[in-house]
Amino acid sequence: MKDTKSPLVLTVNGKAELVVQDAASYQNLMERLEEADTVIGIQRGLEQMRQGLGRPVNEVFSEIPNGQKA
């Protein structure tokens, strides 16, 4: 698995039950998933903005108690 970077699929009664992969490949997969989630969030926010669902940043900040701006 380390050489090929291919996961090993373990089966029970002919059905996939478990996937084993090397740590580096798993870490890479998790990083790619996090990046994909970020892109989806940005796309969702942009679509909401296009639909007029956003609020001006000054309006939002005015609702936050003093000293707690991001």
Secondary structure as a PSIPRED ss2 file (coil, helix, strand):
# PSIPRED VFORMAT (PSIPRED V4.0)

   1 M C   1.000  0.000  0.000
   2 K C   1.000  0.000  0.000
   3 D C   1.000  0.000  0.000
   4 T C   1.000  0.000  0.000
   5 K C   1.000  0.000  0.000
   6 S C   1.000  0.000  0.000
   7 P C   1.000  0.000  0.000
   8 L E   0.000  0.000  1.000
   9 V E   0.000  0.000  1.000
  10 L E   0.000  0.000  1.000
  11 T E   0.000  0.000  1.000
  12 V E   0.000  0.000  1.000
  13 N C   1.000  0.000  0.000
  14 G C   1.000  0.000  0.000
  15 K E   0.000  0.000  1.000
  16 A E   0.000  0.000  1.000
  17 E E   0.000  0.000  1.000
  18 L E   0.000  0.000  1.000
  19 V E   0.000  0.000  1.000
  20 V E   0.000  0.000  1.000
  21 Q C   1.000  0.000  0.000
  22 D C   1.000  0.000  0.000
  23 A H   0.000  1.000  0.000
  24 A H   0.000  1.000  0.000
  25 S H   0.000  1.000  0.000
  26 Y H   0.000  1.000  0.000
  27 Q H   0.000  1.000  0.000
  28 N H   0.000  1.000  0.000
  29 L H   0.000  1.000  0.000
  30 M H   0.000  1.000  0.000
  31 E H   0.000  1.000  0.000
  32 R H   0.000  1.000  0.000
  33 L H   0.000  1.000  0.000
  34 E H   0.000  1.000  0.000
  35 E H   0.000  1.000  0.000
  36 A H   0.000  1.000  0.000
  37 D H   0.000  1.000  0.000
  38 T H   0.000  1.000  0.000
  39 V H   0.000  1.000  0.000
  40 I H   0.000  1.000  0.000
  41 G H   0.000  1.000  0.000
  42 I H   0.000  1.000  0.000
  43 Q H   0.000  1.000  0.000
  44 R H   0.000  1.000  0.000
  45 G H   0.000  1.000  0.000
  46 L H   0.000  1.000  0.000
  47 E H   0.000  1.000  0.000
  48 Q H   0.000  1.000  0.000
  49 M H   0.000  1.000  0.000
  50 R H   0.000  1.000  0.000
  51 Q C   1.000  0.000  0.000
  52 G C   1.000  0.000  0.000
  53 L C   1.000  0.000  0.000
  54 G C   1.000  0.000  0.000
  55 R C   1.000  0.000  0.000
  56 P C   1.000  0.000  0.000
  57 V H   0.000  1.000  0.000
  58 N H   0.000  1.000  0.000
  59 E H   0.000  1.000  0.000
  60 V H   0.000  1.000  0.000
  61 F H   0.000  1.000  0.000
  62 S H   0.000  1.000  0.000
  63 E C   1.000  0.000  0.000
  64 I C   1.000  0.000  0.000
  65 P C   1.000  0.000  0.000
  66 N C   1.000  0.000  0.000
  67 G C   1.000  0.000  0.000
  68 Q C   1.000  0.000  0.000
  69 K C   1.000  0.000  0.000
  70 A C   1.000  0.000  0.000
